[in-house]
Structure formats: C-alpha cells, structure tokens
Amino acid sequence: MSLPPQSQNAGFESLDSILRRTHPEFVISKQQRTQVGRIELVRLKRDEDRQTLCFSSRPFAMCCLPVRALPPGQLLYERRNGKFVLQVTGHPDYGVPFGQDRIVPIFLATVAVRQKSQTIRFKTAAEILDTFGMSNGGKEYRRLIAAFERVFGATIFFGTDTLATSASVVRRVRFNFSREARIWYNRTADDQVLSERFENAIVLSDEFFEEVMAHPIPIDLEVVKLLCSAPAVLDLFVWLSYRCFTAKQKESIPIFGPFGLVEQLGVAEYVRPRKFREKLRQWLRTIQLVWPECPARLDPDGRSLGVHHATAVRPERLK
C-alpha cells in the first residue's frame, strides 16, 4: 500500500499546505506578509514616539512629479496648487523624472538637513537604496542610476503669486537640484572608502539648498519605505502631511477644476472623474493604515476633500 505524499515525507502536512488546499482565500504572499510587517512597524514606532524622519522640499510637497513616464518627446511637465506653479523641464537625453525617481530629491533633502551642509556626502550610491529599504539588485541599481540622470538633468521652475495692497508680488525661482556631482556608481556598499576624495559628493544648487533648509517637510521614513513603490500613494501622503499641518481650521479642497487636487498630484492619466475618485478612496484607505488619525475625508458628493489640522509626524520628533 502506498502512503499519501505527506506521510512519505514526514507524516504531517504543513499548515501552509493545508490552508492552500482548503482555504486559499486565507493565504497571503510573502510580499503581502512583508507589507503587513512594515505597516505594524510604522504604527508601533509612531505610538512609541520613535519615528525616524526624512525630509521633502516644499515645492514637491505641494505639487508632485509625474507618477508615470511622460510620452516620448514631451519634456515639459506642469502642476498647479492655487497660485503656486511647478514646471519641470527634462533633459533631452534623459527626460522628466517620474515614478520612484522622487526618492532622489527626498534623499538629497534629508542628507542636507542632517549634515547641515550644501555639499552632501555619502559612501555609495547603493546607500540610497538601503535608506529606503529597496533591493540592492542589479535592476534596482540601474533604475537608480537612470533616476540620478533624470533628476540632475532636470530644470525646475516654481513661483507663487501673492497680493500686497493693489500690486501683485510674484516670487519666481528657476533651479537645478545640484551644481556639481561626483558619484561612483560602480562601487558596492562593501567597498572601503579610501579617503574623502573618493566619497560620493553632491553640491546642491543655492536655490534648492536654501529652500530645503528654510522649509524642510518632515516625513516618516518608514512610511516612505513602505510606499516608495506606490508613488501616487506616497505623493498623497506627503501632500496630506503638509496640508494638514498647515491647516488652521477645517478646509475643503476641490477634487477637480483649476484649483483641484487632481491638478496637484502627478496622476494626469486619471482624467475621468469616476476613476480618479475610485483611486483616491483606495489611496486614502492605504494612508489610514499607516496614519490612523489622518483627518482627510472625501465628501459624500465626491467633489471635495475635507481636511483639518493634524500631524503625521509626532510633535516630539520635531523638537
């Protein structure tokens, strides 16, 4: 008489095998288990006032880079937030930064704030992947190099219009992220840095450095790690972190129209209102997993987003 496969192996069937056979709806993938673990870590560190901070800059908290690559040949990208306008002009050889490229400006801002220096230094380019909990494999590393090329090749324009008495006062700045960069792409995290001369060094432009140091936008690093592969959700989280912090009372932000949320996020592909509302609800549910106190609520008619003052970063971490 032949024994069933589980008896031949060890006499017992694994719990995972039983679940897969009898209740496949209860089985989650390794990736899902990792995500659940990261969500638990975010909430635990927040509850214990142990959040690790990284930083964004104000232009990219108010207006977001594109989530997806622009069509071939399109080098100008624009987003608007009220009277604030952000324009990104891509390099002809590399294009406009998009998707996970947004972690590069966050990394630059974070290191600048931590080192309090316009010249930022780090051991290896792979340190950026480590900072955001990303794989050091060849695919991710090549993507990082391409992100550097797009970010450093881009020209940024931003401006705000404010009214002072009867005159319009306009502040406009055009800048690049860096003035000079020396990055050793081919070194791994295990390579020894022989001297300061062989460190990766980036001299930030005066405009970007001054903006970052004057208005650093604190973000929970664990949340960025969790959401860096979902740039649309990450954008909304950063946007809400900034907008809720600056809100003095309950505010209602229109979803569509020239001053709408859809004009501020980098998700131009969701042009149909119904599709965008569906995505927005989904993104808000994800954000509420890592920030349960997030006050953002979509109004019943789906035309506006209500927010009021709240902090995604515990005040104790800002001291």
GUTOR-511965 format. One line per field, with one value per residue (C-alpha): residue number from 0; residue in one letter; x, y, z. Coordinates in steps of 0.1 Angstrom, whole numbers, padded with zeros to 4 digits. Layout:
drenkol c(NUM; ...)
vexlum c(A; ...)
xx c(X; ...)
yy c(Y; ...)
zz c(Z; ...)
***
This chain:
drenkol c(0; 1; 2; 3; 4; 5; 6; 7; 8; 9; 10; 11; 12; 13; 14; 15; 16; 17; 18; 19; 20; 21; 22; 23; 24; 25; 26; 27; 28; 29; 30; 31; 32; 33; 34; 35; 36; 37; 38; 39; 40; 41; 42; 43; 44; 45; 46; 47; 48; 49; 50; 51; 52; 53; 54; 55; 56; 57; 58; 59; 60; 61; 62; 63; 64; 65; 66; 67; 68; 69; 70; 71; 72; 73; 74; 75; 76; 77; 78; 79; 80; 81; 82; 83; 84; 85; 86; 87; 88; 89; 90; 91; 92; 93; 94; 95; 96; 97; 98; 99; 100; 101; 102; 103; 104; 105; 106; 107; 108; 109; 110; 111; 112; 113; 114; 115; 116; 117; 118; 119; 120; 121; 122; 123; 124; 125; 126; 127; 128; 129; 130; 131; 132; 133; 134; 135; 136; 137; 138; 139; 140; 141; 142; 143; 144; 145; 146; 147; 148; 149; 150; 151; 152; 153; 154; 155; 156; 157; 158; 159; 160; 161; 162; 163; 164; 165; 166; 167; 168; 169; 170; 171; 172; 173; 174; 175; 176; 177; 178; 179; 180; 181; 182; 183; 184; 185; 186; 187; 188; 189; 190; 191; 192; 193; 194; 195; 196; 197; 198; 199; 200; 201; 202; 203; 204; 205; 206; 207; 208; 209; 210; 211; 212; 213; 214; 215; 216; 217; 218; 219; 220; 221; 222; 223; 224; 225; 226; 227; 228; 229; 230; 231; 232; 233; 234; 235; 236; 237; 238; 239; 240; 241; 242; 243; 244; 245; 246; 247; 248; 249; 250; 251; 252; 253; 254; 255; 256; 257; 258; 259; 260; 261; 262; 263; 264; 265; 266; 267; 268; 269; 270; 271; 272; 273; 274; 275; 276; 277; 278; 279; 280; 281; 282; 283; 284; 285; 286; 287; 288; 289; 290; 291; 292; 293; 294; 295; 296; 297; 298; 299; 300; 301; 302; 303; 304; 305; 306; 307; 308; 309; 310; 311; 312; 313; 314; 315; 316; 317; 318)
vexlum c(M; S; L; P; P; Q; S; Q; N; A; G; F; E; S; L; D; S; I; L; R; R; T; H; P; E; F; V; I; S; K; Q; Q; R; T; Q; V; G; R; I; E; L; V; R; L; K; R; D; E; D; R; Q; T; L; C; F; S; S; R; P; F; A; M; C; C; L; P; V; R; A; L; P; P; G; Q; L; L; Y; E; R; R; N; G; K; F; V; L; Q; V; T; G; H; P; D; Y; G; V; P; F; G; Q; D; R; I; V; P; I; F; L; A; T; V; A; V; R; Q; K; S; Q; T; I; R; F; K; T; A; A; E; I; L; D; T; F; G; M; S; N; G; G; K; E; Y; R; R; L; I; A; A; F; E; R; V; F; G; A; T; I; F; F; G; T; D; T; L; A; T; S; A; S; V; V; R; R; V; R; F; N; F; S; R; E; A; R; I; W; Y; N; R; T; A; D; D; Q; V; L; S; E; R; F; E; N; A; I; V; L; S; D; E; F; F; E; E; V; M; A; H; P; I; P; I; D; L; E; V; V; K; L; L; C; S; A; P; A; V; L; D; L; F; V; W; L; S; Y; R; C; F; T; A; K; Q; K; E; S; I; P; I; F; G; P; F; G; L; V; E; Q; L; G; V; A; E; Y; V; R; P; R; K; F; R; E; K; L; R; Q; W; L; R; T; I; Q; L; V; W; P; E; C; P; A; R; L; D; P; D; G; R; S; L; G; V; H; H; A; T; A; V; R; P; E; R; L; K)
xx c(0000; 0014; 0013; 0000; 0027; 0026; 0030; 0060; 0077; 0072; 0039; 0024; 0011; 0023; -0003; 0006; -0002; -0035; -0046; -0036; -0056; -0087; -0089; -0069; -0086; -0067; -0032; -0012; 0020; 0055; 0053; 0020; 0034; 0063; 0039; 0019; 0050; 0061; 0027; 0029; 0064; 0051; 0023; 0045; 0072; 0046; 0029; 0062; 0074; 0104; 0097; 0128; 0124; 0134; 0126; 0110; 0111; 0081; 0077; 0074; 0051; 0027; 0030; 0041; 0063; 0046; 0038; 0045; 0069; 0057; 0051; 0083; 0095; 0075; 0100; 0078; 0056; 0035; 0014; -0005; -0015; -0036; -0013; 0017; 0031; 0057; 0073; 0098; 0118; 0136; 0170; 0166; 0187; 0171; 0136; 0115; 0119; 0090; 0079; 0104; 0128; 0111; 0132; 0163; 0151; 0139; 0173; 0191; 0169; 0173; 0211; 0213; 0191; 0211; 0245; 0235; 0258; 0253; 0279; 0264; 0285; 0277; 0297; 0280; 0251; 0236; 0232; 0201; 0186; 0194; 0179; 0146; 0146; 0150; 0168; 0204; 0200; 0211; 0177; 0171; 0207; 0203; 0170; 0187; 0214; 0187; 0169; 0200; 0204; 0168; 0169; 0202; 0194; 0161; 0154; 0128; 0107; 0084; 0066; 0040; 0016; 0005; -0013; 0002; -0022; -0031; 0002; 0009; 0041; 0055; 0084; 0098; 0128; 0144; 0170; 0187; 0190; 0228; 0256; 0281; 0280; 0307; 0291; 0309; 0282; 0303; 0311; 0292; 0282; 0311; 0338; 0360; 0362; 0399; 0396; 0372; 0383; 0366; 0333; 0302; 0298; 0269; 0270; 0233; 0223; 0219; 0182; 0174; 0196; 0181; 0145; 0152; 0169; 0142; 0112; 0121; 0090; 0094; 0081; 0081; 0109; 0092; 0062; 0084; 0100; 0065; 0051; 0081; 0069; 0035; 0044; 0008; 0000; 0033; 0026; -0008; 0007; 0033; 0008; -0016; 0012; 0020; -0016; -0029; 0000; -0006; -0044; -0056; -0093; -0114; -0107; -0124; -0102; -0119; -0111; -0114; -0111; -0081; -0075; -0084; -0064; -0061; -0040; -0016; -0009; 0012; -0016; -0027; -0037; -0068; -0087; -0122; -0137; -0152; -0119; -0100; -0125; -0122; -0084; -0085; -0107; -0082; -0052; -0069; -0076; -0039; -0028; -0052; -0034; -0002; -0017; -0050; -0056; -0054; -0084; -0088; -0123; -0138; -0172; -0203; -0208; -0171; -0164; -0141; -0117; -0121; -0091; -0082; -0051; -0032; 0003; 0016; 0049; 0046; 0055; 0081; 0101; 0101; 0119)
yy c(0000; 0034; 0063; 0097; 0123; 0140; 0106; 0097; 0130; 0135; 0121; 0156; 0182; 0217; 0243; 0264; 0234; 0228; 0264; 0265; 0233; 0240; 0278; 0295; 0328; 0329; 0325; 0357; 0360; 0367; 0402; 0408; 0395; 0419; 0448; 0439; 0437; 0472; 0487; 0472; 0488; 0522; 0522; 0508; 0534; 0562; 0551; 0549; 0583; 0566; 0578; 0582; 0612; 0620; 0653; 0666; 0701; 0724; 0726; 0688; 0685; 0710; 0697; 0663; 0648; 0625; 0590; 0576; 0584; 0612; 0604; 0603; 0637; 0655; 0674; 0700; 0690; 0713; 0711; 0738; 0743; 0775; 0804; 0781; 0766; 0740; 0733; 0706; 0706; 0674; 0669; 0659; 0627; 0616; 0630; 0642; 0625; 0602; 0573; 0562; 0590; 0610; 0593; 0611; 0646; 0632; 0617; 0649; 0670; 0645; 0644; 0682; 0687; 0660; 0672; 0709; 0714; 0724; 0698; 0664; 0633; 0596; 0564; 0547; 0553; 0520; 0538; 0554; 0520; 0510; 0542; 0534; 0497; 0488; 0458; 0462; 0440; 0450; 0460; 0485; 0498; 0505; 0522; 0544; 0555; 0564; 0583; 0603; 0612; 0624; 0644; 0660; 0668; 0685; 0722; 0732; 0764; 0773; 0805; 0819; 0849; 0869; 0902; 0931; 0961; 0967; 0953; 0917; 0904; 0874; 0853; 0830; 0808; 0786; 0760; 0726; 0702; 0702; 0725; 0696; 0659; 0632; 0598; 0564; 0543; 0511; 0508; 0485; 0490; 0467; 0487; 0507; 0544; 0552; 0589; 0619; 0623; 0591; 0597; 0605; 0642; 0664; 0702; 0713; 0744; 0775; 0777; 0741; 0741; 0774; 0761; 0728; 0744; 0771; 0748; 0712; 0690; 0661; 0627; 0593; 0574; 0540; 0552; 0563; 0528; 0512; 0534; 0541; 0515; 0532; 0568; 0580; 0570; 0583; 0617; 0619; 0610; 0637; 0662; 0655; 0656; 0692; 0703; 0690; 0705; 0740; 0739; 0762; 0751; 0727; 0732; 0718; 0712; 0707; 0675; 0689; 0722; 0746; 0746; 0710; 0681; 0664; 0694; 0690; 0653; 0636; 0614; 0630; 0596; 0595; 0621; 0605; 0618; 0585; 0567; 0593; 0592; 0554; 0556; 0584; 0564; 0534; 0556; 0572; 0537; 0528; 0560; 0554; 0521; 0539; 0571; 0561; 0597; 0612; 0635; 0635; 0625; 0626; 0644; 0623; 0640; 0632; 0668; 0678; 0665; 0677; 0681; 0699; 0704; 0672; 0659; 0628; 0632; 0633; 0667; 0651; 0641; 0678; 0692)
zz c(0000; -0009; 0015; 0007; -0002; 0033; 0050; 0028; 0037; 0074; 0085; 0089; 0064; 0069; 0080; 0049; 0027; 0044; 0041; 0004; -0002; 0019; 0023; -0004; 0004; 0038; 0021; 0016; -0004; 0011; -0003; 0015; 0047; 0044; 0038; 0069; 0089; 0077; 0085; 0120; 0124; 0112; 0138; 0166; 0161; 0159; 0191; 0209; 0196; 0178; 0142; 0120; 0098; 0063; 0045; 0014; 0000; -0001; -0039; -0042; -0012; -0028; -0064; -0074; -0100; -0126; -0115; -0149; -0177; -0200; -0237; -0258; -0267; -0240; -0219; -0201; -0171; -0151; -0119; -0101; -0064; -0062; -0071; -0069; -0102; -0106; -0140; -0146; -0179; -0186; -0202; -0239; -0234; -0201; -0199; -0170; -0136; -0127; -0105; -0080; -0091; -0064; -0037; -0051; -0041; -0008; -0002; -0012; 0011; 0040; 0039; 0035; 0066; 0086; 0076; 0075; 0045; 0009; -0001; 0009; 0012; 0013; 0009; -0021; -0044; -0031; 0003; -0012; -0019; 0017; 0032; 0016; 0022; -0015; -0030; -0040; -0070; -0105; -0117; -0088; -0091; -0128; -0121; -0095; -0120; -0145; -0118; -0110; -0146; -0149; -0117; -0122; -0158; -0149; -0146; -0120; -0121; -0093; -0083; -0060; -0066; -0036; -0034; -0015; -0014; -0051; -0065; -0074; -0059; -0077; -0064; -0091; -0089; -0116; -0104; -0108; -0080; -0080; -0090; -0091; -0085; -0082; -0078; -0081; -0095; -0098; -0061; -0038; -0002; 0009; -0008; 0015; 0011; 0009; 0016; 0014; -0022; -0032; -0014; -0034; -0032; -0045; -0043; -0041; -0060; -0039; -0046; -0037; -0006; 0007; 0001; 0019; 0049; 0052; 0048; 0054; 0053; 0078; 0067; 0085; 0068; 0074; 0055; 0026; 0026; 0025; -0002; -0025; -0049; -0050; -0059; -0062; -0027; -0014; -0031; -0014; 0020; 0017; 0003; 0032; 0058; 0046; 0040; 0073; 0093; 0078; 0081; 0108; 0105; 0086; 0049; 0018; -0012; -0046; -0064; -0099; -0116; -0119; -0082; -0077; -0061; -0095; -0107; -0078; -0078; -0105; -0118; -0151; -0165; -0143; -0164; -0158; -0125; -0116; -0120; -0100; -0071; -0070; -0069; -0043; -0020; -0024; -0016; 0014; 0028; 0025; 0041; 0071; 0077; 0085; 0098; 0115; 0128; 0092; 0090; 0052; 0041; 0007; 0008; 0000; -0033; -0043; -0053; -0025; 0001; 0037; 0060; 0093; 0114; 0122; 0122; 0105; 0125; 0163; 0177; 0199; 0168; 0156; 0186)
***
